[in-house]
Amino acid sequence: MRRGRGQKKKKTYYQKRKMCRFCVDKNLQISYKDFNSLRYFITERGKIIPRRISGTCAKHQRKLSSAIKRARVISIMPFSVSTS
């Protein structure tokens, strides 16, 4: 395919691959009791952030989602934000 006058070739940009913070730092533990560490993985509306956005690996995402669900059941975390 020919490029006309004044048209340039598109540049491709590569995004840096996200690393799982739990794989990088082995001292971090996923616990349903630790609200401060779990709150980074939920949105303002109370939804769990998917792993393609958060960058966690599949193994830790499964542990993370079960910890968030446990924390919701024993009322450490809200299921959803109440609208007033």
N, CA, C and O atoms as a GROMACS GRO file, in nm:
protein
  336
    1MET      N    1   0.083  -0.118   0.000
    1MET     CA    2   0.000   0.000   0.000
    1MET      C    3   0.088   0.125   0.000
    1MET      O    4   0.183   0.135   0.078
    2ARG      N    5   0.057   0.216  -0.085
    2ARG     CA    6   0.136   0.337  -0.098
    2ARG      C    7   0.091   0.444   0.000
    2ARG      O    8  -0.028   0.458   0.031
    3ARG      N    9   0.189   0.517   0.047
    3ARG     CA   10   0.158   0.632   0.130
    3ARG      C   11   0.162   0.756   0.042
    3ARG      O   12   0.253   0.776  -0.038
    4GLY      N   13   0.062   0.836   0.060
    4GLY     CA   14   0.055   0.959  -0.018
    4GLY      C   15   0.149   1.064   0.037
    4GLY      O   16   0.225   1.040   0.130
    5ARG      N   17   0.141   1.176  -0.021
    5ARG     CA   18   0.227   1.285   0.019
    5ARG      C   19   0.188   1.336   0.158
    5ARG      O   20   0.071   1.362   0.184
    6GLY      N   21   0.286   1.350   0.248
    6GLY     CA   22   0.261   1.403   0.381
    6GLY      C   23   0.216   1.299   0.482
    6GLY      O   24   0.196   1.332   0.599
    7GLN      N   25   0.199   1.174   0.440
    7GLN     CA   26   0.157   1.070   0.535
    7GLN      C   27   0.281   1.001   0.589
    7GLN      O   28   0.375   0.970   0.516
    8LYS      N   29   0.279   0.978   0.721
    8LYS     CA   30   0.392   0.914   0.785
    8LYS      C   31   0.353   0.776   0.836
    8LYS      O   32   0.236   0.745   0.856
    9LYS      N   33   0.454   0.696   0.856
    9LYS     CA   34   0.432   0.562   0.909
    9LYS      C   35   0.396   0.573   1.057
    9LYS      O   36   0.455   0.651   1.130
   10LYS      N   37   0.296   0.493   1.100
   10LYS     CA   38   0.253   0.496   1.239
   10LYS      C   39   0.360   0.436   1.328
   10LYS      O   40   0.420   0.334   1.294
   11LYS      N   41   0.383   0.499   1.442
   11LYS     CA   42   0.478   0.445   1.537
   11LYS      C   43   0.404   0.352   1.632
   11LYS      O   44   0.292   0.380   1.673
   12THR      N   45   0.468   0.242   1.665
   12THR     CA   46   0.407   0.150   1.761
   12THR      C   47   0.469   0.174   1.897
   12THR      O   48   0.591   0.183   1.912
   13TYR      N   49   0.383   0.185   1.997
   13TYR     CA   50   0.427   0.207   2.133
   13TYR      C   51   0.400   0.082   2.215
   13TYR      O   52   0.292   0.025   2.209
   14TYR      N   53   0.499   0.041   2.290
   14TYR     CA   54   0.485  -0.076   2.374
   14TYR      C   55   0.475  -0.032   2.519
   14TYR      O   56   0.556   0.047   2.568
   15GLN      N   57   0.373  -0.085   2.586
   15GLN     CA   58   0.353  -0.051   2.725
   15GLN      C   59   0.434  -0.146   2.813
   15GLN      O   60   0.444  -0.265   2.783
   16LYS      N   61   0.490  -0.094   2.920
   16LYS     CA   62   0.568  -0.175   3.011
   16LYS      C   63   0.477  -0.276   3.080
   16LYS      O   64   0.370  -0.240   3.129
   17ARG      N   65   0.519  -0.401   3.084
   17ARG     CA   66   0.437  -0.506   3.142
   17ARG      C   67   0.429  -0.488   3.294
   17ARG      O   68   0.529  -0.463   3.361
   18LYS      N   69   0.306  -0.500   3.345
   18LYS     CA   70   0.285  -0.485   3.489
   18LYS      C   71   0.330  -0.610   3.560
   18LYS      O   72   0.309  -0.722   3.512
   19MET      N   73   0.392  -0.592   3.675
   19MET     CA   74   0.437  -0.705   3.755
   19MET      C   75   0.345  -0.722   3.874
   19MET      O   76   0.293  -0.625   3.929
   20CYS      N   77   0.326  -0.846   3.913
   20CYS     CA   78   0.244  -0.876   4.029
   20CYS      C   79   0.319  -0.831   4.155
   20CYS      O   80   0.432  -0.873   4.178
   21ARG      N   81   0.256  -0.747   4.235
   21ARG     CA   82   0.326  -0.694   4.354
   21ARG      C   83   0.346  -0.801   4.460
   21ARG      O   84   0.435  -0.788   4.543
   22PHE      N   85   0.264  -0.906   4.457
   22PHE     CA   86   0.279  -1.014   4.554
   22PHE      C   87   0.391  -1.111   4.512
   22PHE      O   88   0.453  -1.173   4.598
   23CYS      N   89   0.416  -1.124   4.383
   23CYS     CA   90   0.526  -1.207   4.336
   23CYS      C   91   0.660  -1.136   4.354
   23CYS      O   92   0.761  -1.199   4.384
   24VAL      N   93   0.661  -1.005   4.336
   24VAL     CA   94   0.784  -0.928   4.349
   24VAL      C   95   0.828  -0.922   4.494
   24VAL      O   96   0.945  -0.946   4.525
   25ASP      N   97   0.735  -0.889   4.583
   25ASP     CA   98   0.766  -0.878   4.726
   25ASP      C   99   0.704  -0.998   4.798
   25ASP      O  100   0.583  -1.002   4.821
   26LYS      N  101   0.787  -1.094   4.832
   26LYS     CA  102   0.738  -1.218   4.895
   26LYS      C  103   0.687  -1.195   5.037
   26LYS      O  104   0.618  -1.281   5.092
   27ASN      N  105   0.720  -1.082   5.098
   27ASN     CA  106   0.676  -1.055   5.234
   27ASN      C  107   0.530  -1.010   5.242
   27ASN      O  108   0.469  -1.017   5.348
   28LEU      N  109   0.474  -0.962   5.130
   28LEU     CA  110   0.334  -0.920   5.130
   28LEU      C  111   0.244  -1.042   5.138
   28LEU      O  112   0.261  -1.138   5.062
   29GLN      N  113   0.150  -1.039   5.228
   29GLN     CA  114   0.055  -1.148   5.245
   29GLN      C  115  -0.085  -1.098   5.214
   29GLN      O  116  -0.119  -0.983   5.244
   30ILE      N  117  -0.167  -1.184   5.155
   30ILE     CA  118  -0.306  -1.150   5.128
   30ILE      C  119  -0.388  -1.204   5.244
   30ILE      O  120  -0.396  -1.325   5.266
   31SER      N  121  -0.450  -1.113   5.317
   31SER     CA  122  -0.531  -1.152   5.431
   31SER      C  123  -0.663  -1.077   5.428
   31SER      O  124  -0.665  -0.957   5.398
   32TYR      N  125  -0.772  -1.144   5.460
   32TYR     CA  126  -0.902  -1.079   5.461
   32TYR      C  127  -0.914  -0.980   5.578
   32TYR      O  128  -1.002  -0.895   5.578
   33LYS      N  129  -0.826  -0.992   5.676
   33LYS     CA  130  -0.830  -0.904   5.793
   33LYS      C  131  -0.767  -0.767   5.766
   33LYS      O  132  -0.794  -0.671   5.837
   34ASP      N  133  -0.683  -0.759   5.664
   34ASP     CA  134  -0.609  -0.637   5.634
   34ASP      C  135  -0.684  -0.552   5.532
   34ASP      O  136  -0.666  -0.565   5.411
   35PHE      N  137  -0.769  -0.465   5.585
   35PHE     CA  138  -0.852  -0.380   5.498
   35PHE      C  139  -0.769  -0.283   5.417
   35PHE      O  140  -0.800  -0.256   5.301
   36ASN      N  141  -0.663  -0.229   5.476
   36ASN     CA  142  -0.581  -0.127   5.408
   36ASN      C  143  -0.514  -0.180   5.282
   36ASN      O  144  -0.501  -0.106   5.185
   37SER      N  145  -0.472  -0.304   5.282
   37SER     CA  146  -0.410  -0.358   5.161
   37SER      C  147  -0.514  -0.402   5.059
   37SER      O  148  -0.487  -0.399   4.939
   38LEU      N  149  -0.632  -0.441   5.102
   38LEU     CA  150  -0.737  -0.487   5.010
   38LEU      C  151  -0.808  -0.372   4.940
   38LEU      O  152  -0.862  -0.388   4.831
   39ARG      N  153  -0.810  -0.256   5.003
   39ARG     CA  154  -0.887  -0.145   4.945
   39ARG      C  155  -0.828  -0.093   4.815
   39ARG      O  156  -0.898  -0.025   4.740
   40TYR      N  157  -0.701  -0.123   4.786
   40TYR     CA  158  -0.641  -0.082   4.659
   40TYR      C  159  -0.693  -0.164   4.542
   40TYR      O  160  -0.675  -0.127   4.426
   41PHE      N  161  -0.757  -0.277   4.572
   41PHE     CA  162  -0.803  -0.367   4.467
   41PHE      C  163  -0.953  -0.363   4.448
   41PHE      O  164  -1.009  -0.451   4.383
   42ILE      N  165  -1.020  -0.263   4.503
   42ILE     CA  166  -1.162  -0.243   4.477
   42ILE      C  167  -1.184  -0.100   4.432
   42ILE      O  168  -1.108  -0.010   4.467
   43THR      N  169  -1.288  -0.080   4.352
   43THR     CA  170  -1.319   0.054   4.302
   43THR      C  171  -1.397   0.132   4.406
   43THR      O  172  -1.428   0.080   4.514
   44GLU      N  173  -1.430   0.256   4.375
   44GLU     CA  174  -1.508   0.340   4.465
   44GLU      C  175  -1.648   0.283   4.484
   44GLU      O  176  -1.711   0.305   4.587
   45ARG      N  177  -1.696   0.212   4.384
   45ARG     CA  178  -1.830   0.155   4.391
   45ARG      C  179  -1.832   0.017   4.456
   45ARG      O  180  -1.938  -0.040   4.477
   46GLY      N  181  -1.714  -0.036   4.490
   46GLY     CA  182  -1.708  -0.163   4.560
   46GLY      C  183  -1.680  -0.284   4.473
   46GLY      O  184  -1.688  -0.397   4.520
   47LYS      N  185  -1.649  -0.262   4.346
   47LYS     CA  186  -1.621  -0.375   4.256
   47LYS      C  187  -1.474  -0.414   4.264
   47LYS      O  188  -1.387  -0.330   4.288
   48ILE      N  189  -1.447  -0.543   4.242
   48ILE     CA  190  -1.310  -0.592   4.243
   48ILE      C  191  -1.244  -0.555   4.110
   48ILE      O  192  -1.301  -0.577   4.004
   49ILE      N  193  -1.124  -0.498   4.118
   49ILE     CA  194  -1.052  -0.457   3.998
   49ILE      C  195  -0.997  -0.581   3.928
   49ILE      O  196  -0.936  -0.666   3.993
   50PRO      N  197  -1.017  -0.594   3.796
   50PRO     CA  198  -0.967  -0.712   3.725
   50PRO      C  199  -0.814  -0.714   3.717
   50PRO      O  200  -0.748  -0.611   3.731
   51ARG      N  201  -0.760  -0.833   3.694
   51ARG     CA  202  -0.614  -0.848   3.698
   51ARG      C  203  -0.545  -0.783   3.580
   51ARG      O  204  -0.427  -0.751   3.591
   52ARG      N  205  -0.612  -0.763   3.469
   52ARG     CA  206  -0.548  -0.695   3.356
   52ARG      C  207  -0.523  -0.549   3.387
   52ARG      O  208  -0.436  -0.486   3.327
   53ILE      N  209  -0.599  -0.493   3.482
   53ILE     CA  210  -0.579  -0.355   3.522
   53ILE      C  211  -0.486  -0.347   3.642
   53ILE      O  212  -0.396  -0.263   3.646
   54SER      N  213  -0.508  -0.434   3.741
   54SER     CA  214  -0.427  -0.428   3.863
   54SER      C  215  -0.287  -0.483   3.843
   54SER      O  216  -0.194  -0.441   3.912
   55GLY      N  217  -0.270  -0.577   3.750
   55GLY     CA  218  -0.138  -0.631   3.722
   55GLY      C  219  -0.101  -0.753   3.805
   55GLY      O  220   0.012  -0.800   3.795
   56THR      N  221  -0.194  -0.804   3.885
   56THR     CA  222  -0.163  -0.923   3.965
   56THR      C  223  -0.169  -1.048   3.878
   56THR      O  224  -0.239  -1.051   3.777
   57CYS      N  225  -0.096  -1.151   3.919
   57CYS     CA  226  -0.098  -1.277   3.844
   57CYS      C  227  -0.226  -1.353   3.878
   57CYS      O  228  -0.298  -1.315   3.971
   58ALA      N  229  -0.255  -1.458   3.804
   58ALA     CA  230  -0.380  -1.532   3.821
   58ALA      C  231  -0.390  -1.596   3.959
   58ALA      O  232  -0.497  -1.596   4.020
   59LYS      N  233  -0.281  -1.651   4.005
   59LYS     CA  234  -0.279  -1.717   4.137
   59LYS      C  235  -0.315  -1.619   4.248
   59LYS      O  236  -0.398  -1.649   4.334
   60HIS      N  237  -0.252  -1.502   4.247
   60HIS     CA  238  -0.276  -1.405   4.352
   60HIS      C  239  -0.410  -1.333   4.334
   60HIS      O  240  -0.468  -1.287   4.431
   61GLN      N  241  -0.458  -1.323   4.211
   61GLN     CA  242  -0.589  -1.262   4.189
   61GLN      C  243  -0.698  -1.350   4.248
   61GLN      O  244  -0.796  -1.298   4.304
   62ARG      N  245  -0.684  -1.481   4.237
   62ARG     CA  246  -0.782  -1.572   4.298
   62ARG      C  247  -0.782  -1.559   4.449
   62ARG      O  248  -0.888  -1.553   4.511
   63LYS      N  249  -0.664  -1.554   4.509
   63LYS     CA  250  -0.654  -1.536   4.655
   63LYS      C  251  -0.708  -1.401   4.697
   63LYS      O  252  -0.774  -1.389   4.801
   64LEU      N  253  -0.681  -1.299   4.617
   64LEU     CA  254  -0.726  -1.164   4.647
   64LEU      C  255  -0.878  -1.154   4.642
   64LEU      O  256  -0.938  -1.094   4.731
   65SER      N  257  -0.939  -1.211   4.540
   65SER     CA  258  -1.085  -1.203   4.529
   65SER      C  259  -1.154  -1.280   4.640
   65SER      O  260  -1.257  -1.236   4.690
   66SER      N  261  -1.099  -1.396   4.680
   66SER     CA  262  -1.161  -1.470   4.790
   66SER      C  263  -1.143  -1.396   4.923
   66SER      O  264  -1.231  -1.401   5.009
   67ALA      N  265  -1.030  -1.327   4.940
   67ALA     CA  266  -1.008  -1.249   5.062
   67ALA      C  267  -1.104  -1.130   5.068
   67ALA      O  268  -1.156  -1.098   5.175
   68ILE      N  269  -1.128  -1.066   4.954
   68ILE     CA  270  -1.222  -0.953   4.951
   68ILE      C  271  -1.363  -1.002   4.981
   68ILE      O  272  -1.437  -0.937   5.054
   69LYS      N  273  -1.401  -1.115   4.924
   69LYS     CA  274  -1.534  -1.170   4.948
   69LYS      C  275  -1.552  -1.211   5.094
   69LYS      O  276  -1.659  -1.191   5.150
   70ARG      N  277  -1.449  -1.267   5.156
   70ARG     CA  278  -1.455  -1.302   5.298
   70ARG      C  279  -1.470  -1.177   5.384
   70ARG      O  280  -1.548  -1.175   5.480
   71ALA      N  281  -1.394  -1.074   5.350
   71ALA     CA  282  -1.400  -0.949   5.426
   71ALA      C  283  -1.538  -0.885   5.413
   71ALA      O  284  -1.585  -0.820   5.507
   72ARG      N  285  -1.603  -0.901   5.300
   72ARG     CA  286  -1.738  -0.848   5.282
   72ARG      C  287  -1.838  -0.923   5.369
   72ARG      O  288  -1.926  -0.862   5.429
   73VAL      N  289  -1.824  -1.055   5.375
   73VAL     CA  290  -1.920  -1.136   5.451
   73VAL      C  291  -1.913  -1.105   5.600
   73VAL      O  292  -2.017  -1.100   5.666
   74ILE      N  293  -1.793  -1.084   5.654
   74ILE     CA  294  -1.783  -1.053   5.797
   74ILE      C  295  -1.781  -0.903   5.824
   74ILE      O  296  -1.739  -0.859   5.931
   75SER      N  297  -1.826  -0.824   5.728
   75SER     CA  298  -1.848  -0.679   5.736
   75SER      C  299  -1.725  -0.596   5.764
   75SER      O  300  -1.736  -0.492   5.829
   76ILE      N  301  -1.611  -0.638   5.718
   76ILE     CA  302  -1.493  -0.552   5.724
   76ILE      C  303  -1.496  -0.455   5.606
   76ILE      O  304  -1.455  -0.339   5.618
   77MET      N  305  -1.544  -0.504   5.492
   77MET     CA  306  -1.556  -0.421   5.372
   77MET      C  307  -1.701  -0.417   5.327
   77MET      O  308  -1.775  -0.513   5.348
   78PRO      N  309  -1.744  -0.308   5.265
   78PRO     CA  310  -1.883  -0.301   5.216
   78PRO      C  311  -1.899  -0.377   5.084
   78PRO      O  312  -1.806  -0.388   5.004
   79PHE      N  313  -2.022  -0.430   5.063
   79PHE     CA  314  -2.052  -0.493   4.935
   79PHE      C  315  -2.060  -0.387   4.826
   79PHE      O  316  -2.008  -0.405   4.716
   80SER      N  317  -2.126  -0.277   4.856
   80SER     CA  318  -2.135  -0.166   4.762
   80SER      C  319  -2.147  -0.036   4.842
   80SER      O  320  -2.176  -0.037   4.961
   81VAL      N  321  -2.125   0.073   4.773
   81VAL     CA  322  -2.133   0.203   4.838
   81VAL      C  323  -2.278   0.247   4.838
   81VAL      O  324  -2.346   0.239   4.736
   82SER      N  325  -2.325   0.293   4.952
   82SER     CA  326  -2.465   0.339   4.960
   82SER      C  327  -2.476   0.475   4.893
   82SER      O  328  -2.391   0.561   4.913
   83THR      N  329  -2.581   0.495   4.816
   83THR     CA  330  -2.604   0.622   4.747
   83THR      C  331  -2.710   0.700   4.824
   83THR      O  332  -2.815   0.646   4.859
   84SER      N  333  -2.680   0.826   4.850
   84SER     CA  334  -2.774   0.911   4.925
   84SER      C  335  -2.822   1.025   4.840
   84SER      O  336  -2.902   1.106   4.886
   0.00000   0.00000   0.00000
